Amino acid sequence: MEKNKPAKNFKAGAVRATVWSNPTTNDDGTEGSYNTVALERSYKDKNGAWQTTNSLRVNDVPKALLVLNKAYEFIALNEVEAEASSL
């Protein structure tokens, strides 16, 4: 089984938004996909090892807004391109 890879990553400092394209089968049996966005912040623990969390510090919020906006822009523009190419 092939591992699902991110469609795109957007990073600002320690904050990252990852866009995932998830395959699905519609009720009529046709194949399709839907997108999800994961948001996380990286940090080093007391032992110096990198960890991730979904908890943000106040100073991370503007960075989160930026990467989430970029993720949404990526999804929206790709949906428009996909619709245009199917015409």
PyMOL Python script that loads the backbone (N, CA, C, O; Angstrom):
from pymol import cmd

cmd.read_pdbstr("""\
ATOM      1  N   MET A   1       0.848  -1.189   0.000  1.00  0.00           N
ATOM      2  CA  MET A   1       0.000   0.000   0.000  1.00  0.00           C
ATOM      3  C   MET A   1       0.885   1.240   0.000  1.00  0.00           C
ATOM      4  O   MET A   1       1.805   1.355   0.809  1.00  0.00           O
ATOM      5  N   GLU A   2       0.601   2.169  -0.913  1.00  0.00           N
ATOM      6  CA  GLU A   2       1.394   3.383  -1.029  1.00  0.00           C
ATOM      7  C   GLU A   2       0.997   4.371   0.060  1.00  0.00           C
ATOM      8  O   GLU A   2      -0.188   4.576   0.323  1.00  0.00           O
ATOM      9  N   LYS A   3       1.993   4.980   0.688  1.00  0.00           N
ATOM     10  CA  LYS A   3       1.745   5.949   1.749  1.00  0.00           C
ATOM     11  C   LYS A   3       1.284   7.274   1.142  1.00  0.00           C
ATOM     12  O   LYS A   3       1.863   7.752   0.167  1.00  0.00           O
ATOM     13  N   ASN A   4       0.247   7.858   1.720  1.00  0.00           N
ATOM     14  CA  ASN A   4      -0.260   9.145   1.269  1.00  0.00           C
ATOM     15  C   ASN A   4       0.753  10.232   1.606  1.00  0.00           C
ATOM     16  O   ASN A   4       1.172  10.356   2.757  1.00  0.00           O
ATOM     17  N   LYS A   5       1.148  11.019   0.609  1.00  0.00           N
ATOM     18  CA  LYS A   5       2.109  12.102   0.812  1.00  0.00           C
ATOM     19  C   LYS A   5       1.369  13.428   0.816  1.00  0.00           C
ATOM     20  O   LYS A   5       0.328  13.557   0.171  1.00  0.00           O
ATOM     21  N   PRO A   6       1.896  14.424   1.540  1.00  0.00           N
ATOM     22  CA  PRO A   6       1.241  15.737   1.546  1.00  0.00           C
ATOM     23  C   PRO A   6       1.189  16.338   0.147  1.00  0.00           C
ATOM     24  O   PRO A   6       2.115  16.173  -0.647  1.00  0.00           O
ATOM     25  N   ALA A   7       0.102  17.030  -0.143  1.00  0.00           N
ATOM     26  CA  ALA A   7      -0.005  17.740  -1.412  1.00  0.00           C
ATOM     27  C   ALA A   7       0.865  18.988  -1.384  1.00  0.00           C
ATOM     28  O   ALA A   7       1.435  19.374  -2.404  1.00  0.00           O
ATOM     29  N   LYS A   8       0.970  19.629  -0.202  1.00  0.00           N
ATOM     30  CA  LYS A   8       1.751  20.856  -0.075  1.00  0.00           C
ATOM     31  C   LYS A   8       1.941  21.181   1.406  1.00  0.00           C
ATOM     32  O   LYS A   8       1.070  20.903   2.231  1.00  0.00           O
ATOM     33  N   ASN A   9       3.097  21.774   1.731  1.00  0.00           N
ATOM     34  CA  ASN A   9       3.384  22.268   3.071  1.00  0.00           C
ATOM     35  C   ASN A   9       3.625  23.766   3.004  1.00  0.00           C
ATOM     36  O   ASN A   9       4.241  24.261   2.060  1.00  0.00           O
ATOM     37  N   PHE A  10       3.143  24.480   4.000  1.00  0.00           N
ATOM     38  CA  PHE A  10       3.398  25.908   4.132  1.00  0.00           C
ATOM     39  C   PHE A  10       3.950  26.134   5.534  1.00  0.00           C
ATOM     40  O   PHE A  10       3.362  25.679   6.516  1.00  0.00           O
ATOM     41  N   LYS A  11       5.079  26.838   5.630  1.00  0.00           N
ATOM     42  CA  LYS A  11       5.741  26.999   6.914  1.00  0.00           C
ATOM     43  C   LYS A  11       6.103  28.454   7.162  1.00  0.00           C
ATOM     44  O   LYS A  11       6.580  29.147   6.263  1.00  0.00           O
ATOM     45  N   ALA A  12       5.874  28.912   8.387  1.00  0.00           N
ATOM     46  CA  ALA A  12       6.299  30.236   8.841  1.00  0.00           C
ATOM     47  C   ALA A  12       6.884  30.048  10.234  1.00  0.00           C
ATOM     48  O   ALA A  12       6.156  29.814  11.199  1.00  0.00           O
ATOM     49  N   GLY A  13       8.186  30.153  10.326  1.00  0.00           N
ATOM     50  CA  GLY A  13       8.837  29.888  11.601  1.00  0.00           C
ATOM     51  C   GLY A  13       8.617  28.449  12.005  1.00  0.00           C
ATOM     52  O   GLY A  13       8.891  27.529  11.234  1.00  0.00           O
ATOM     53  N   ALA A  14       8.120  28.253  13.217  1.00  0.00           N
ATOM     54  CA  ALA A  14       7.896  26.904  13.735  1.00  0.00           C
ATOM     55  C   ALA A  14       6.497  26.369  13.427  1.00  0.00           C
ATOM     56  O   ALA A  14       6.162  25.251  13.816  1.00  0.00           O
ATOM     57  N   VAL A  15       5.681  27.159  12.732  1.00  0.00           N
ATOM     58  CA  VAL A  15       4.289  26.782  12.458  1.00  0.00           C
ATOM     59  C   VAL A  15       4.168  26.280  11.022  1.00  0.00           C
ATOM     60  O   VAL A  15       4.677  26.899  10.087  1.00  0.00           O
ATOM     61  N   ARG A  16       3.485  25.148  10.866  1.00  0.00           N
ATOM     62  CA  ARG A  16       3.336  24.541   9.548  1.00  0.00           C
ATOM     63  C   ARG A  16       1.890  24.106   9.323  1.00  0.00           C
ATOM     64  O   ARG A  16       1.243  23.550  10.211  1.00  0.00           O
ATOM     65  N   ALA A  17       1.400  24.377   8.106  1.00  0.00           N
ATOM     66  CA  ALA A  17       0.110  23.857   7.648  1.00  0.00           C
ATOM     67  C   ALA A  17       0.402  22.875   6.520  1.00  0.00           C
ATOM     68  O   ALA A  17       1.106  23.202   5.564  1.00  0.00           O
ATOM     69  N   THR A  18      -0.141  21.679   6.641  1.00  0.00           N
ATOM     70  CA  THR A  18       0.052  20.642   5.641  1.00  0.00           C
ATOM     71  C   THR A  18      -1.276  20.334   4.970  1.00  0.00           C
ATOM     72  O   THR A  18      -2.262  20.030   5.641  1.00  0.00           O
ATOM     73  N   VAL A  19      -1.303  20.413   3.639  1.00  0.00           N
ATOM     74  CA  VAL A  19      -2.504  20.090   2.866  1.00  0.00           C
ATOM     75  C   VAL A  19      -2.403  18.627   2.451  1.00  0.00           C
ATOM     76  O   VAL A  19      -1.405  18.195   1.875  1.00  0.00           O
ATOM     77  N   TRP A  20      -3.455  17.880   2.756  1.00  0.00           N
ATOM     78  CA  TRP A  20      -3.536  16.459   2.386  1.00  0.00           C
ATOM     79  C   TRP A  20      -4.672  16.285   1.395  1.00  0.00           C
ATOM     80  O   TRP A  20      -5.751  16.853   1.570  1.00  0.00           O
ATOM     81  N   SER A  21      -4.428  15.500   0.355  1.00  0.00           N
ATOM     82  CA  SER A  21      -5.466  15.119  -0.590  1.00  0.00           C
ATOM     83  C   SER A  21      -5.824  13.666  -0.286  1.00  0.00           C
ATOM     84  O   SER A  21      -4.986  12.771  -0.392  1.00  0.00           O
ATOM     85  N   ASN A  22      -7.063  13.453   0.087  1.00  0.00           N
ATOM     86  CA  ASN A  22      -7.512  12.137   0.528  1.00  0.00           C
ATOM     87  C   ASN A  22      -8.440  11.501  -0.500  1.00  0.00           C
ATOM     88  O   ASN A  22      -9.478  12.074  -0.829  1.00  0.00           O
ATOM     89  N   PRO A  23      -8.082  10.326  -1.011  1.00  0.00           N
ATOM     90  CA  PRO A  23      -8.945   9.662  -1.995  1.00  0.00           C
ATOM     91  C   PRO A  23     -10.229   9.144  -1.331  1.00  0.00           C
ATOM     92  O   PRO A  23     -10.244   8.784  -0.154  1.00  0.00           O
ATOM     93  N   THR A  24     -11.274   9.121  -2.107  1.00  0.00           N
ATOM     94  CA  THR A  24     -12.547   8.614  -1.613  1.00  0.00           C
ATOM     95  C   THR A  24     -13.342   8.030  -2.780  1.00  0.00           C
ATOM     96  O   THR A  24     -13.068   8.317  -3.945  1.00  0.00           O
ATOM     97  N   THR A  25     -14.313   7.223  -2.446  1.00  0.00           N
ATOM     98  CA  THR A  25     -15.240   6.703  -3.442  1.00  0.00           C
ATOM     99  C   THR A  25     -16.610   7.301  -3.146  1.00  0.00           C
ATOM    100  O   THR A  25     -17.132   7.168  -2.039  1.00  0.00           O
ATOM    101  N   ASN A  26     -17.181   7.956  -4.142  1.00  0.00           N
ATOM    102  CA  ASN A  26     -18.479   8.602  -3.973  1.00  0.00           C
ATOM    103  C   ASN A  26     -19.592   7.568  -3.937  1.00  0.00           C
ATOM    104  O   ASN A  26     -19.382   6.404  -4.277  1.00  0.00           O
ATOM    105  N   ASP A  27     -20.767   7.996  -3.524  1.00  0.00           N
ATOM    106  CA  ASP A  27     -21.922   7.099  -3.428  1.00  0.00           C
ATOM    107  C   ASP A  27     -22.250   6.417  -4.752  1.00  0.00           C
ATOM    108  O   ASP A  27     -22.752   5.293  -4.776  1.00  0.00           O
ATOM    109  N   ASP A  28     -21.959   7.114  -5.860  1.00  0.00           N
ATOM    110  CA  ASP A  28     -22.257   6.526  -7.169  1.00  0.00           C
ATOM    111  C   ASP A  28     -21.122   5.636  -7.686  1.00  0.00           C
ATOM    112  O   ASP A  28     -21.177   5.154  -8.817  1.00  0.00           O
ATOM    113  N   GLY A  29     -20.093   5.420  -6.858  1.00  0.00           N
ATOM    114  CA  GLY A  29     -18.998   4.539  -7.222  1.00  0.00           C
ATOM    115  C   GLY A  29     -17.829   5.218  -7.915  1.00  0.00           C
ATOM    116  O   GLY A  29     -16.802   4.589  -8.172  1.00  0.00           O
ATOM    117  N   THR A  30     -17.983   6.509  -8.221  1.00  0.00           N
ATOM    118  CA  THR A  30     -16.877   7.225  -8.868  1.00  0.00           C
ATOM    119  C   THR A  30     -15.817   7.584  -7.826  1.00  0.00           C
ATOM    120  O   THR A  30     -16.105   7.799  -6.649  1.00  0.00           O
ATOM    121  N   GLU A  31     -14.580   7.636  -8.316  1.00  0.00           N
ATOM    122  CA  GLU A  31     -13.463   7.991  -7.436  1.00  0.00           C
ATOM    123  C   GLU A  31     -13.372   9.510  -7.344  1.00  0.00           C
ATOM    124  O   GLU A  31     -13.646  10.219  -8.312  1.00  0.00           O
ATOM    125  N   GLY A  32     -12.992   9.990  -6.192  1.00  0.00           N
ATOM    126  CA  GLY A  32     -12.830  11.421  -5.980  1.00  0.00           C
ATOM    127  C   GLY A  32     -11.803  11.660  -4.898  1.00  0.00           C
ATOM    128  O   GLY A  32     -11.083  10.747  -4.492  1.00  0.00           O
ATOM    129  N   SER A  33     -11.741  12.885  -4.440  1.00  0.00           N
ATOM    130  CA  SER A  33     -10.838  13.201  -3.338  1.00  0.00           C
ATOM    131  C   SER A  33     -11.363  14.414  -2.586  1.00  0.00           C
ATOM    132  O   SER A  33     -12.163  15.194  -3.104  1.00  0.00           O
ATOM    133  N   TYR A  34     -10.899  14.551  -1.370  1.00  0.00           N
ATOM    134  CA  TYR A  34     -11.215  15.729  -0.576  1.00  0.00           C
ATOM    135  C   TYR A  34      -9.937  16.155   0.128  1.00  0.00           C
ATOM    136  O   TYR A  34      -9.047  15.341   0.373  1.00  0.00           O
ATOM    137  N   ASN A  35      -9.856  17.442   0.451  1.00  0.00           N
ATOM    138  CA  ASN A  35      -8.663  17.990   1.083  1.00  0.00           C
ATOM    139  C   ASN A  35      -8.877  18.219   2.570  1.00  0.00           C
ATOM    140  O   ASN A  35      -9.975  18.557   3.014  1.00  0.00           O
ATOM    141  N   THR A  36      -7.805  18.028   3.327  1.00  0.00           N
ATOM    142  CA  THR A  36      -7.791  18.395   4.736  1.00  0.00           C
ATOM    143  C   THR A  36      -6.513  19.194   4.985  1.00  0.00           C
ATOM    144  O   THR A  36      -5.551  19.102   4.222  1.00  0.00           O
ATOM    145  N   VAL A  37      -6.517  19.976   6.061  1.00  0.00           N
ATOM    146  CA  VAL A  37      -5.351  20.777   6.435  1.00  0.00           C
ATOM    147  C   VAL A  37      -5.005  20.474   7.883  1.00  0.00           C
ATOM    148  O   VAL A  37      -5.855  20.563   8.769  1.00  0.00           O
ATOM    149  N   ALA A  38      -3.750  20.115   8.115  1.00  0.00           N
ATOM    150  CA  ALA A  38      -3.248  19.874   9.472  1.00  0.00           C
ATOM    151  C   ALA A  38      -2.372  21.051   9.871  1.00  0.00           C
ATOM    152  O   ALA A  38      -1.560  21.525   9.076  1.00  0.00           O
ATOM    153  N   LEU A  39      -2.537  21.519  11.097  1.00  0.00           N
ATOM    154  CA  LEU A  39      -1.759  22.645  11.622  1.00  0.00           C
ATOM    155  C   LEU A  39      -0.952  22.166  12.812  1.00  0.00           C
ATOM    156  O   LEU A  39      -1.486  21.509  13.706  1.00  0.00           O
ATOM    157  N   GLU A  40       0.347  22.495  12.826  1.00  0.00           N
ATOM    158  CA  GLU A  40       1.181  22.093  13.952  1.00  0.00           C
ATOM    159  C   GLU A  40       2.310  23.079  14.171  1.00  0.00           C
ATOM    160  O   GLU A  40       2.684  23.833  13.273  1.00  0.00           O
ATOM    161  N   ARG A  41       2.846  23.060  15.386  1.00  0.00           N
ATOM    162  CA  ARG A  41       3.999  23.874  15.756  1.00  0.00           C
ATOM    163  C   ARG A  41       5.108  22.948  16.223  1.00  0.00           C
ATOM    164  O   ARG A  41       4.865  22.018  16.992  1.00  0.00           O
ATOM    165  N   SER A  42       6.329  23.202  15.760  1.00  0.00           N
ATOM    166  CA  SER A  42       7.489  22.415  16.177  1.00  0.00           C
ATOM    167  C   SER A  42       8.201  23.120  17.321  1.00  0.00           C
ATOM    168  O   SER A  42       8.201  24.348  17.408  1.00  0.00           O
ATOM    169  N   TYR A  43       8.803  22.332  18.191  1.00  0.00           N
ATOM    170  CA  TYR A  43       9.578  22.880  19.303  1.00  0.00           C
ATOM    171  C   TYR A  43      10.577  21.828  19.767  1.00  0.00           C
ATOM    172  O   TYR A  43      10.430  20.641  19.475  1.00  0.00           O
ATOM    173  N   LYS A  44      11.585  22.277  20.487  1.00  0.00           N
ATOM    174  CA  LYS A  44      12.546  21.356  21.078  1.00  0.00           C
ATOM    175  C   LYS A  44      12.173  21.136  22.537  1.00  0.00           C
ATOM    176  O   LYS A  44      11.914  22.088  23.273  1.00  0.00           O
ATOM    177  N   ASP A  45      12.148  19.860  22.951  1.00  0.00           N
ATOM    178  CA  ASP A  45      11.838  19.555  24.354  1.00  0.00           C
ATOM    179  C   ASP A  45      13.085  19.784  25.217  1.00  0.00           C
ATOM    180  O   ASP A  45      14.130  20.201  24.717  1.00  0.00           O
ATOM    181  N   LYS A  46      12.959  19.507  26.511  1.00  0.00           N
ATOM    182  CA  LYS A  46      14.052  19.779  27.436  1.00  0.00           C
ATOM    183  C   LYS A  46      15.303  18.954  27.152  1.00  0.00           C
ATOM    184  O   LYS A  46      16.393  19.294  27.612  1.00  0.00           O
ATOM    185  N   ASN A  47      15.145  17.860  26.385  1.00  0.00           N
ATOM    186  CA  ASN A  47      16.290  17.022  26.003  1.00  0.00           C
ATOM    187  C   ASN A  47      16.880  17.417  24.650  1.00  0.00           C
ATOM    188  O   ASN A  47      17.842  16.806  24.185  1.00  0.00           O
ATOM    189  N   GLY A  48      16.296  18.446  24.016  1.00  0.00           N
ATOM    190  CA  GLY A  48      16.794  18.910  22.729  1.00  0.00           C
ATOM    191  C   GLY A  48      16.236  18.173  21.533  1.00  0.00           C
ATOM    192  O   GLY A  48      16.683  18.393  20.408  1.00  0.00           O
ATOM    193  N   ALA A  49      15.262  17.297  21.756  1.00  0.00           N
ATOM    194  CA  ALA A  49      14.646  16.542  20.655  1.00  0.00           C
ATOM    195  C   ALA A  49      13.461  17.333  20.087  1.00  0.00           C
ATOM    196  O   ALA A  49      12.698  17.945  20.834  1.00  0.00           O
ATOM    197  N   TRP A  50      13.318  17.314  18.754  1.00  0.00           N
ATOM    198  CA  TRP A  50      12.210  18.006  18.116  1.00  0.00           C
ATOM    199  C   TRP A  50      10.897  17.275  18.361  1.00  0.00           C
ATOM    200  O   TRP A  50      10.814  16.052  18.248  1.00  0.00           O
ATOM    201  N   GLN A  51       9.877  18.053  18.698  1.00  0.00           N
ATOM    202  CA  GLN A  51       8.523  17.556  18.934  1.00  0.00           C
ATOM    203  C   GLN A  51       7.549  18.449  18.165  1.00  0.00           C
ATOM    204  O   GLN A  51       7.918  19.534  17.716  1.00  0.00           O
ATOM    205  N   THR A  52       6.312  17.992  18.015  1.00  0.00           N
ATOM    206  CA  THR A  52       5.262  18.827  17.421  1.00  0.00           C
ATOM    207  C   THR A  52       4.062  18.851  18.338  1.00  0.00           C
ATOM    208  O   THR A  52       3.832  17.926  19.116  1.00  0.00           O
ATOM    209  N   THR A  53       3.297  19.932  18.234  1.00  0.00           N
ATOM    210  CA  THR A  53       2.076  20.096  19.013  1.00  0.00           C
ATOM    211  C   THR A  53       1.064  20.868  18.183  1.00  0.00           C
ATOM    212  O   THR A  53       1.422  21.555  17.227  1.00  0.00           O
ATOM    213  N   ASN A  54      -0.198  20.748  18.558  1.00  0.00           N
ATOM    214  CA  ASN A  54      -1.255  21.542  17.933  1.00  0.00           C
ATOM    215  C   ASN A  54      -1.582  22.770  18.760  1.00  0.00           C
ATOM    216  O   ASN A  54      -2.442  23.569  18.388  1.00  0.00           O
ATOM    217  N   SER A  55      -0.892  22.918  19.889  1.00  0.00           N
ATOM    218  CA  SER A  55      -1.086  24.057  20.771  1.00  0.00           C
ATOM    219  C   SER A  55      -0.199  25.206  20.303  1.00  0.00           C
ATOM    220  O   SER A  55       0.988  25.015  20.036  1.00  0.00           O
ATOM    221  N   LEU A  56      -0.780  26.397  20.206  1.00  0.00           N
ATOM    222  CA  LEU A  56      -0.043  27.562  19.732  1.00  0.00           C
ATOM    223  C   LEU A  56       0.182  28.571  20.851  1.00  0.00           C
ATOM    224  O   LEU A  56      -0.655  28.728  21.739  1.00  0.00           O
ATOM    225  N   ARG A  57       1.314  29.244  20.795  1.00  0.00           N
ATOM    226  CA  ARG A  57       1.568  30.388  21.670  1.00  0.00           C
ATOM    227  C   ARG A  57       0.935  31.605  21.010  1.00  0.00           C
ATOM    228  O   ARG A  57       0.631  31.585  19.817  1.00  0.00           O
ATOM    229  N   VAL A  58       0.741  32.654  21.782  1.00  0.00           N
ATOM    230  CA  VAL A  58       0.110  33.864  21.242  1.00  0.00           C
ATOM    231  C   VAL A  58       0.886  34.378  20.029  1.00  0.00           C
ATOM    232  O   VAL A  58       0.276  34.788  19.042  1.00  0.00           O
ATOM    233  N   ASN A  59       2.204  34.363  20.086  1.00  0.00           N
ATOM    234  CA  ASN A  59       3.020  34.865  18.978  1.00  0.00           C
ATOM    235  C   ASN A  59       2.965  33.959  17.749  1.00  0.00           C
ATOM    236  O   ASN A  59       3.378  34.364  16.662  1.00  0.00           O
ATOM    237  N   ASP A  60       2.463  32.747  17.913  1.00  0.00           N
ATOM    238  CA  ASP A  60       2.330  31.825  16.779  1.00  0.00           C
ATOM    239  C   ASP A  60       1.055  32.075  15.973  1.00  0.00           C
ATOM    240  O   ASP A  60       0.956  31.640  14.826  1.00  0.00           O
ATOM    241  N   VAL A  61       0.093  32.764  16.555  1.00  0.00           N
ATOM    242  CA  VAL A  61      -1.213  32.938  15.900  1.00  0.00           C
ATOM    243  C   VAL A  61      -1.095  33.661  14.556  1.00  0.00           C
ATOM    244  O   VAL A  61      -1.690  33.196  13.584  1.00  0.00           O
ATOM    245  N   PRO A  62      -0.348  34.788  14.448  1.00  0.00           N
ATOM    246  CA  PRO A  62      -0.224  35.412  13.117  1.00  0.00           C
ATOM    247  C   PRO A  62       0.423  34.484  12.092  1.00  0.00           C
ATOM    248  O   PRO A  62       0.036  34.491  10.923  1.00  0.00           O
ATOM    249  N   LYS A  63       1.390  33.697  12.511  1.00  0.00           N
ATOM    250  CA  LYS A  63       2.029  32.740  11.600  1.00  0.00           C
ATOM    251  C   LYS A  63       1.035  31.667  11.183  1.00  0.00           C
ATOM    252  O   LYS A  63       1.019  31.247  10.026  1.00  0.00           O
ATOM    253  N   ALA A  64       0.206  31.221  12.120  1.00  0.00           N
ATOM    254  CA  ALA A  64      -0.816  30.219  11.809  1.00  0.00           C
ATOM    255  C   ALA A  64      -1.813  30.783  10.797  1.00  0.00           C
ATOM    256  O   ALA A  64      -2.198  30.092   9.854  1.00  0.00           O
ATOM    257  N   LEU A  65      -2.229  32.030  10.988  1.00  0.00           N
ATOM    258  CA  LEU A  65      -3.146  32.658  10.034  1.00  0.00           C
ATOM    259  C   LEU A  65      -2.525  32.711   8.644  1.00  0.00           C
ATOM    260  O   LEU A  65      -3.195  32.437   7.648  1.00  0.00           O
ATOM    261  N   LEU A  66      -1.253  33.060   8.579  1.00  0.00           N
ATOM    262  CA  LEU A  66      -0.559  33.144   7.293  1.00  0.00           C
ATOM    263  C   LEU A  66      -0.520  31.794   6.584  1.00  0.00           C
ATOM    264  O   LEU A  66      -0.890  31.697   5.414  1.00  0.00           O
ATOM    265  N   VAL A  67      -0.073  30.749   7.287  1.00  0.00           N
ATOM    266  CA  VAL A  67       0.048  29.441   6.624  1.00  0.00           C
ATOM    267  C   VAL A  67      -1.327  28.845   6.308  1.00  0.00           C
ATOM    268  O   VAL A  67      -1.477  28.152   5.302  1.00  0.00           O
ATOM    269  N   LEU A  68      -2.319  29.102   7.142  1.00  0.00           N
ATOM    270  CA  LEU A  68      -3.665  28.609   6.841  1.00  0.00           C
ATOM    271  C   LEU A  68      -4.243  29.316   5.622  1.00  0.00           C
ATOM    272  O   LEU A  68      -4.907  28.687   4.798  1.00  0.00           O
ATOM    273  N   ASN A  69      -4.001  30.612   5.500  1.00  0.00           N
ATOM    274  CA  ASN A  69      -4.448  31.340   4.310  1.00  0.00           C
ATOM    275  C   ASN A  69      -3.759  30.810   3.053  1.00  0.00           C
ATOM    276  O   ASN A  69      -4.398  30.663   2.011  1.00  0.00           O
ATOM    277  N   LYS A  70      -2.474  30.525   3.145  1.00  0.00           N
ATOM    278  CA  LYS A  70      -1.743  29.973   2.004  1.00  0.00           C
ATOM    279  C   LYS A  70      -2.290  28.590   1.641  1.00  0.00           C
ATOM    280  O   LYS A  70      -2.429  28.269   0.461  1.00  0.00           O
ATOM    281  N   ALA A  71      -2.596  27.782   2.637  1.00  0.00           N
ATOM    282  CA  ALA A  71      -3.152  26.453   2.388  1.00  0.00           C
ATOM    283  C   ALA A  71      -4.512  26.564   1.699  1.00  0.00           C
ATOM    284  O   ALA A  71      -4.796  25.827   0.754  1.00  0.00           O
ATOM    285  N   TYR A  72      -5.346  27.482   2.171  1.00  0.00           N
ATOM    286  CA  TYR A  72      -6.657  27.663   1.561  1.00  0.00           C
ATOM    287  C   TYR A  72      -6.520  28.152   0.120  1.00  0.00           C
ATOM    288  O   TYR A  72      -7.234  27.693  -0.771  1.00  0.00           O
ATOM    289  N   GLU A  73      -5.594  29.090  -0.099  1.00  0.00           N
ATOM    290  CA  GLU A  73      -5.353  29.601  -1.446  1.00  0.00           C
ATOM    291  C   GLU A  73      -4.913  28.469  -2.378  1.00  0.00           C
ATOM    292  O   GLU A  73      -5.389  28.372  -3.509  1.00  0.00           O
ATOM    293  N   PHE A  74      -4.016  27.628  -1.906  1.00  0.00           N
ATOM    294  CA  PHE A  74      -3.552  26.489  -2.694  1.00  0.00           C
ATOM    295  C   PHE A  74      -4.713  25.569  -3.071  1.00  0.00           C
ATOM    296  O   PHE A  74      -4.840  25.168  -4.228  1.00  0.00           O
ATOM    297  N   ILE A  75      -5.550  25.238  -2.101  1.00  0.00           N
ATOM    298  CA  ILE A  75      -6.694  24.342  -2.349  1.00  0.00           C
ATOM    299  C   ILE A  75      -7.675  24.991  -3.317  1.00  0.00           C
ATOM    300  O   ILE A  75      -8.107  24.358  -4.281  1.00  0.00           O
ATOM    301  N   ALA A  76      -8.026  26.247  -3.066  1.00  0.00           N
ATOM    302  CA  ALA A  76      -9.010  26.935  -3.895  1.00  0.00           C
ATOM    303  C   ALA A  76      -8.531  27.075  -5.333  1.00  0.00           C
ATOM    304  O   ALA A  76      -9.305  26.854  -6.265  1.00  0.00           O
ATOM    305  N   LEU A  77      -7.262  27.439  -5.529  1.00  0.00           N
ATOM    306  CA  LEU A  77      -6.739  27.603  -6.888  1.00  0.00           C
ATOM    307  C   LEU A  77      -6.639  26.273  -7.612  1.00  0.00           C
ATOM    308  O   LEU A  77      -6.875  26.212  -8.819  1.00  0.00           O
ATOM    309  N   ASN A  78      -6.298  25.219  -6.913  1.00  0.00           N
ATOM    310  CA  ASN A  78      -6.209  23.904  -7.549  1.00  0.00           C
ATOM    311  C   ASN A  78      -7.580  23.350  -7.895  1.00  0.00           C
ATOM    312  O   ASN A  78      -7.725  22.639  -8.890  1.00  0.00           O
ATOM    313  N   GLU A  79      -8.589  23.664  -7.088  1.00  0.00           N
ATOM    314  CA  GLU A  79      -9.951  23.219  -7.424  1.00  0.00           C
ATOM    315  C   GLU A  79     -10.436  23.925  -8.673  1.00  0.00           C
ATOM    316  O   GLU A  79     -11.092  23.309  -9.513  1.00  0.00           O
ATOM    317  N   VAL A  80     -10.122  25.225  -8.813  1.00  0.00           N
ATOM    318  CA  VAL A  80     -10.526  25.985 -10.001  1.00  0.00           C
ATOM    319  C   VAL A  80      -9.828  25.414 -11.227  1.00  0.00           C
ATOM    320  O   VAL A  80     -10.459  25.242 -12.270  1.00  0.00           O
ATOM    321  N   GLU A  81      -8.511  25.113 -11.116  1.00  0.00           N
ATOM    322  CA  GLU A  81      -7.774  24.535 -12.233  1.00  0.00           C
ATOM    323  C   GLU A  81      -8.327  23.170 -12.617  1.00  0.00           C
ATOM    324  O   GLU A  81      -8.439  22.858 -13.803  1.00  0.00           O
ATOM    325  N   ALA A  82      -8.675  22.352 -11.623  1.00  0.00           N
ATOM    326  CA  ALA A  82      -9.209  21.012 -11.891  1.00  0.00           C
ATOM    327  C   ALA A  82     -10.564  21.114 -12.605  1.00  0.00           C
ATOM    328  O   ALA A  82     -10.844  20.346 -13.525  1.00  0.00           O
ATOM    329  N   GLU A  83     -11.403  22.069 -12.175  1.00  0.00           N
ATOM    330  CA  GLU A  83     -12.698  22.247 -12.825  1.00  0.00           C
ATOM    331  C   GLU A  83     -12.519  22.725 -14.260  1.00  0.00           C
ATOM    332  O   GLU A  83     -13.223  22.268 -15.161  1.00  0.00           O
ATOM    333  N   ALA A  84     -11.573  23.650 -14.477  1.00  0.00           N
ATOM    334  CA  ALA A  84     -11.338  24.195 -15.811  1.00  0.00           C
ATOM    335  C   ALA A  84     -10.805  23.134 -16.766  1.00  0.00           C
ATOM    336  O   ALA A  84     -11.162  23.117 -17.944  1.00  0.00           O
ATOM    337  N   SER A  85      -9.946  22.247 -16.255  1.00  0.00           N
ATOM    338  CA  SER A  85      -9.369  21.218 -17.129  1.00  0.00           C
ATOM    339  C   SER A  85     -10.366  20.115 -17.455  1.00  0.00           C
ATOM    340  O   SER A  85     -10.157  19.355 -18.401  1.00  0.00           O
ATOM    341  N   SER A  86     -11.452  20.016 -16.682  1.00  0.00           N
ATOM    342  CA  SER A  86     -12.442  18.978 -16.978  1.00  0.00           C
ATOM    343  C   SER A  86     -13.519  19.475 -17.943  1.00  0.00           C
ATOM    344  O   SER A  86     -14.412  18.718 -18.323  1.00  0.00           O
ATOM    345  N   LEU A  87     -13.435  20.745 -18.336  1.00  0.00           N
ATOM    346  CA  LEU A  87     -14.430  21.300 -19.274  1.00  0.00           C
ATOM    347  C   LEU A  87     -14.138  20.901 -20.689  1.00  0.00           C
ATOM    348  O   LEU A  87     -14.872  21.280 -21.602  1.00  0.00           O
TER     349      LEU A  87
END
""", "prot")
cmd.dss("prot")
cmd.show_as("cartoon", "prot")
cmd.util.cbc("prot")
cmd.orient("prot")
